[in-house]
């Protein structure tokens, strides 16, 4: 063993905490869940409640659930097993028996494959529209082509397809049609109204935009739907009577346009004045300035409230029940009106909630990703 020279000190071992206590799941839990005695108590109490409720739900929804029921002597399903398990297990047999009516409403049973393709086309259209590499002029042609195919499939009457009137459309296709067409038309309307409300050179246009926004936002959507159903035909020429689906679509467009206009206006007001001055300095005209400089930055600022409004109106389409349109939620309600299934509406509403959640959560996640991506470009 070598001797230690006088005046030299032996290096002490490092006393830094292990990496798992500085970063990682344990560090996050220690900082956010167990950083004090009060936080620890609340965490343990909430954890106990979540575990207790989660265990009960799993037992009800899966372990003790009834998935199918046999056919009775009279040729209908016999829910005796569901009645025996009522209060203990879920009766998912109602979903297997009524899922086609829930998804497609009163659309003819033998033609529901057309409505199923329409739902797939809508989802594909949303996915393609969300990819930035498709954000070109060709995307407009994709929308026109897809919506044309959707119209042909839903109406029929051509290419050997049986004609199906709008009065018997229902379910998820109606929800997607109302929300997609409503927001697709309402968004450009909202941009024009927001620009008109901020106009300083056209006071008459500004007054009309203010009147439209305040009038529409001052009444509930149910009132607009009812007025569109009753009064809209009175303003049409003699002999022209639009169907109730078109009336509901117009009401949703006007309502969504007013709310989206205020969101867009917030983005325009939040943009620094220097951006307007810079666009004027390089000699851009009004529309080129708005289209190339102002609106892209303003809309980027208000992505969260825009998507929040989209989500709200996607769910508000269920209010078309007031004028007799069978959307997804209404179809679910009617599906359990049959006496043998009236006691099992909870299972139907859970499935409906999952469908709405899937669409709304997808929009929310996409908006967060878009916001992060635009944020990176700004920081660069």
Number of C-alpha atoms within 10 A of each C-alpha: 3 4 5 9 7 6 5 7 8 6 6 6 6 6 6 8 8 8 10 11 15 14 10 10 11 13 15 15 12 15 14 13 17 17 12 11 10 11 15 15 13 13 15 14 12 12 12 12 12 12 12 11 12 12 12 14 14 13 15 19 18 14 13 16 20 22 17 18 18 13 11 11 8 7 8 10 16 16 20 13 16 24 17 11 16 17 11 16 22 24 31 21 22 25 22 12 15 18 17 18 22 27 25 28 30 17 23 16 11 7 16 18 14 19 24 16 16 24 21 12 16 19 14 13 16 14 10 16 17 15 9 9 9 13 12 10 8 10 15 13 11 15 16 12 12 17 18 12 14 21 13 17 23 24 16 17 13 10 8 7 14 14 14 16 12 16 14 14 22 24 25 25 24 25 22 19 21 25 23 17 15 25 24 13 18 23 21 14 18 26 21 15 26 26 19 22 24 17 15 11 9 11 13 13 17 19 13 13 23 17 13 18 22 12 12 19 16 9 11 10 21 17 13 20 25 17 16 21 23 13 13 18 18 12 9 11 8 8 7 10 13 12 12 21 20 14 22 26 22 22 25 27 22 22 24 26 29 25 19 26 26 18 23 27 21 17 22 23 11 13 16 11 10 9 14 14 10 13 18 13 9 9 10 14 11 10 10 12 18 18 12 12 16 19 18 13 19 21 19 16 21 19 18 17 16 21 19 16 16 22 20 13 21 20 16 16 24 18 18 26 16 14 18 13 25 28 27 25 27 19 25 25 17 15 22 22 12 10 7 15 19 14 15 19 17 14 18 22 15 11 16 20 12 11 15 18 14 11 14 19 13 12 17 16 12 14 19 14 11 17 16 12 11 14 13 10 8 9 6 5
